[in-house]
Amino acid sequence: MLNHLNHSRLLRYAGLFTWVVVGVPLLYLYSWSWLLDSDGLLEDASWLGRVPWGAICAYLLFGASYAWLSRGLGQRRTGGFDQFALLVLTASAVAVSYFTETGLGSILLMVTASVLPWMLPLSVGIAWLLLSQLIIVPVYIRLDLPIFEAVMQSVLYAGFSGFVFVTSLVARQQSLAREEQRRLNSELRATRALLAESARVNERTRISRELHDLLGHHLTALSLNLEVAGHLSEGRVKEHVHQAHTLARLLLTDVREAVSQLREGGAIDLAAALRPLAENVPALRIHMDIETPLTLDDPERAQVLLRCTQEIITNTVRHAGAGNLWVKAFRDGGTIVMEARDDGRGADSPVSGNGLRGMRERLLQYGGELQIETRPQAGFALRLTLPATVVPATTSGAPVPDTARVVPQRSSGGVT
């Protein structure tokens, strides 16, 4: 029954269940029976002033904050509002303890511990957990517990919260491992599609070469011999030789057309290789617009575009803080053009890390070019150009200049 739920959803539902269970003793503490008179009727409206609105509001605020924070754990990007909601979540749990003068808030803080690994760095999350539990110590002191016992009570709840924290941390690590496995699987599928296309191209090229070298040469020799035989023969024999010569020339023409079709159809379909990269990427919607058909004869150049697309998606997921990525690929004359942009946070200028340097080196090796536009809060934009055929070498002997350049207008922050 629960097999279809992943770790993050199980944590979410477990936390909501705990929140509901905490409401049972809260309801018991403030039973409505004390609001009724001996006849079971309300005497007046003064009972409204005796309702523990503070505890009720804090309890409901905790549930709303937890429902907001726990939605799509590991499947979405956290922002500034999520950090504020985490503060509200912790404060409302502490408020429940102060309003009710019980340890119910400490139990709710155990639920809070389940979202800390998803929202904060490890060290900050641990400090947040301990500090939030120690804030409850004055409540236990007001319950006539000695200071030492009150601290031990908070430490005990902190230990339980630590167990929940570690459990949630393990779930997050498994979520990251699944994401890495998904990424590797998509890259493997894309590479397999490219290899299949390359194998198909190579096989068609081999068959066309064999047809040209074997049948073509033999049919040409046969046609020449039949032409000579036609000059040497007479009568009905000459007619049959002429017919055989005509058939040989027709067959030679058919073989040449078949060879041409095999060579023309032996191109790699870039769409089939690139689309698997965009499937099931969490926290990012990838919109691919690939011209149909978009083909390349050179498997190595197709591999360059595949690796560049992988790098664009990886950098957007890791660094851009974007929700959408648009990738467009088309042919412009003898050049393959790929444009990519996202709606991330941007930056003043991109930092050329291993990713961008690797893209530039791959493109430069085949005569390509990389342009980057960057501007804060305006996303990140890339434009790749790659000649579809071999670029003639320069005759001057001078080294080819680095054509990858940065235009500081648009970018997503920290892409490397």
N, C-alpha and C positions, 0 to 999 in steps of 0.2 A: 504493500500500500504506500509506503514511504520511499520506495525505490526511485521514484521520479523526482524527488526533492534533493537538491544539492546541499552541501554543508551550510552555506550561508542562509538558505531558506529554513533549514532545520533550526539554526540558531535563532533566527527571527521569530519563528513560531514558538520556540521554547521560551524566549524572553517574554512574548506577549502572554503566554500561558501563566508564567510566574507573576506577571503584573496583575492578571485577573485574580489569581489566587491570593495575592496580597490584599486585594480589595475585600476579601471575605472577612478577615479579622478587623479590617477598618470599618466595615459595615456593622460588625458585632459590637465594636467599641462604642459606636454612636447609633445604637438601635433606636428605631423610631418609636418604640414603646414608651420611652420616657417623655415623649412629646405629647402624649395623650393623657387626658384626665381619667378619673376613676370610671367614668361612664364610657370611655373609649372615644370621646369627642374632643375636639380642639376647643379650648376655652376662648382663645383669641388669637390674634396674629403675632403675639409676642414671641412665639416659638421660633419665628424666623431669625431672631437675633441669637438664638441658642444653637443654631445649626453650625457645625464646624466647617464653615465655608473655606477657611484657609487650607485645611487638610484635604478637603474634597477637590479644590481647585489645583493644589499641588499634585495630587494623585492623577487627575485627568490630564494635567499638563505633561506629566511624566509619560503617560501612555501615548499622547499625541507626538511628543518629541521622539520617543523610541520608534514609533511607527514610521516617522519621517526618516530617521537616520538609518534604520535597518532595511529600508527598501533597496533592493538591488545591490546588496553588498558585494563588492568586487566586480560589479557590472557597470558602474558609473563613476564619474569623477566627483570628488568631494570639493566643495568650494567654501567660501567664507561663511555663507549662511549655515552650512553644516557644522562648522566650528562653533558658531553661536548656538545652534540647536544642542550641541553636546554640552555646552555650558549650562543651558537651560535644563537639560536632562539631569545633570548632576545636582544643580541647585534645587530642583523640585524634589529629588529624592531626599536630600538633606532636610528640606522644608517639611516633608511628611513626618520625619522623626521629631522635629522640633514642635510641630503642631500637635502630634499625637502623644509625645513624650514616650515613645516606644522605639524598638529597634527595627521597625518596618522599613525605615529609610535605608538601613544597612542592607536589607535584603534587596531593595530596589537598586542599590549601588552595585550589587553583584550582577544584576542585569545590565547596568551601565558598563561593567567591565567587559561585557561581550562585544561591545562596539568599539572599545578603545583601540585594539590592534588595527582596526580598519581605518581609523581616523587620525591617529597620532603616531609619531616615531616610537620605537620600543621604549627608550629611556623615559621619554615624556609620558607615555602611557602608564608606566609603572609608578612614576612619581604622582601622577594624577590619581591613580587608584589608591595609593597609601594616604595621600593628603585628604581625599574625600571621605575616607573611613575615619580618619582621626578627627575630622570636624564634628563627628557625632559624639565624641567623648563627653562634652558638657551635658548632653541629654542623659547619659548614664549616670553622671554625677548627680543630676537633679533627681534621679531615682534612688538616691541614698546609697549608691555604690561608692566604695572608697576609690580614690583616684587611680590606684594601681589596678584594681579590678575593672574599672571603667576603661582604662587603656587596654588591658588584656582582652576585654570584650570586643573593642574595636579591632585589635590585632587578629582576634579569632575570625571576625567577619572579613578582614583583609585577606586572611589565608584562604577562605572560601572564594573570595573574589579573585584571588590569584589563580586558583584552579580554573575558574571560568575564563579568566584572561588568557591563560596558556591554551586552553581548549579552543578558544576563538583564534588565537595566534596560529595554532596548527591548521585550523580550517582555512585561514587566509593563505598560509604557505602552500597548502594543497590547491587552493584556487589559483595561485600564481603558477604552480607547477602545471596545472591543467591548461592555463593560458599559454605557457611556454610550449607545452606539447601540441596545443592547437596551432600555434604559430609555425612550429617545425613541421607539423603535418601539412599545413597549407603550402609551405615552401616545398615540401617533398612532392605534393601533388602537382604544383606548378612546374617543378623541375622534371617530374615524370612526364607531364604533358609535353614539355619542350623536348625531352629526349625522344618521346614517341613521334613528335613531328619531325625531329632531326633524322630519326631512323627511317621514317617514311620518305623523307626527301632523299636520303642517301640511297635507299633501295630503288626509288624511281630513277635516280640518276644512274645507278649501276645498270638497271635494265635498259635504259635508253642508250647507254654507252655500248652495251652488248649488242643491242639491235643494230646500232649504227656500224659497229666494227665488224660484226659477223655477217648479218643478213645484208646490210647495205653494201659491203665490199663484194660479197659473192653475187648479189643481184646485178651490181654494176659490171662485174666480169662476165656474167651470163648475158647481159644485154649487149655488150661489145662483141661477144662471140656469135650471138645470133645475128647481129648486124653484118658481121663478116660472112656468116653462112648464107645470109640473104643475097649477098653479092655473088656468091659462088654457085648458088642453086638456080634451077630453072623450072618452069611449069608449075604443076600442083605442089611440088615440094617447096618452091619458093613462097607460095601463098601460105602454107602452114608455117614456114619459118618466120614469115612476116607477122602472122598472128601471134606466134610464140614471143617474138620480139616486142610486140605491142603489150602483151600480158606482162612481160618482164618489166617493162617501163612503168606500167600501172602499179605493179606490185612494189617497185622501188619507190614510187611516189607515195603509196600508202605507208610504207615503212618510215619514210622521212616525216610524214605527217604524225605518225604515232610517236616517233622520237621527239618531235617538237612539242606535242601535247604532254608527254611525260615530263619534259624539262620545264615547260610552263607551269604544270600543276605541282611541281616539286618545290613549293614555297611554304615557309613556316607560318602558320596562323597565330599571330601574336595574341589575339583575343582569347583563344583556347588556353594559352599559357599564362596569361595575366589574371584572368577572372578568378581562379581558385584562391589567389592571394587575398581577395576582398571578402571571403566568406567567413561568417561567424566571428568577426573581430569584436570583442567586448568593449563597451564604452566608446565605440567609434562607428559611425555610419559612413560607409565608403560608397561613393557614387561614381561608377565607372562609365565613361563615355568613350568607347573605342570604335573607330571607324571600321565599317564592314564593306569589303574585306580589307584587312591590314596585314600584309604578308611581307616576309623577308626571306631572301634566298640564303643568307649567311647565318648559320646557327650560332656563331660566336657573337654576332651583333644582337641577335635575339636574346642570348644569354646576358649581355650587358644591360639591355632594357629590363629584363626580369630581375636582375640583382638591384638595379636602381629603384624599381618599384617596391621591392622588398624593403629597401632602406628607407624609402619615403614613408611607408606605412609604419615601420618600426619606430622611426623618429617621431612621427605624429602621436603615436600611442604613448611613448615614454616621456616626451618633453613638451609637446605643444599645449596640452590641456584643452584639446579641441573635442567637439562633439561630432563634427562632420569633416569629411575629406573628399574633395572632388578631384578625380583623375581623368584627364582627357588625352587621348592619343590619336594622331591622324598623320597622313602623309602630305607633305608640302613639297611638290615636285619630286626631287630625288632624295629628300630628307624625311626622316621619321621625327615627328615632334611630339613630346609628351609634356603636358602642363598639369601641375598639381598645386592645389591650394587648400587651406583649412581655415577654420574659424577659431583658431586658438588665441592665446593671449598676446603673442608677438613679442618683440624685443627691439632694443635700439639697434643692435647689429648681431648677426649670427656668429656663433663660435664655430670655427672650422675644426671639428673633431675628426675622428677616424672615419665616420660615416660619410661626411661631405668630401673629405679628401679621397676616399675610395671611389666615390661616384665620379669625381673629377678625373681621377687617373684612368678609370675604365673608359670614360667618354673620350678623353684626350688620346688614348691609345688608338682609337678608331676614327679620329678626326671629328669628334663630337664637341659639344659646348654645353656648359651649365651656367644658367643665370639664376640669381637669388634676389628676391625683393623682400625687404624687411621694414616693419614699422610697428611700434608698440600698439597693442590692442587691435591689430588689424590682420592677424593671422600670418600665415607663412605661405609664400608662393615660390614655386620652382618652374623653370622651363628648360627642358632637355632637348637638344637637337642632335641627331645622329645620322650621318649619311647612310643611305640604304645600300650603297655599293662602296667599293674600295676607293678611297681618296687618293689621287695621284700624288706621288712624293714630290716635294719641292726640289727644284733644280739648282737652287743657289747653295745648297749644302748647309744653310743656316738652320738651327733648331726650330722646331715648331713652337710657337708661343703658347703659353697657358691661356686657353680661351675661357676657362671658368672664371667668372667674375661675380662680384657682389654689388648689388645696387641697393643702398640702404633706404628702402621704402616700405617693404612688407616682410614679415617673418613670423614664425612661432618661436617662443622663447627657448633658448638653449638647445636647439636642434644641432646634433653633431653627426 
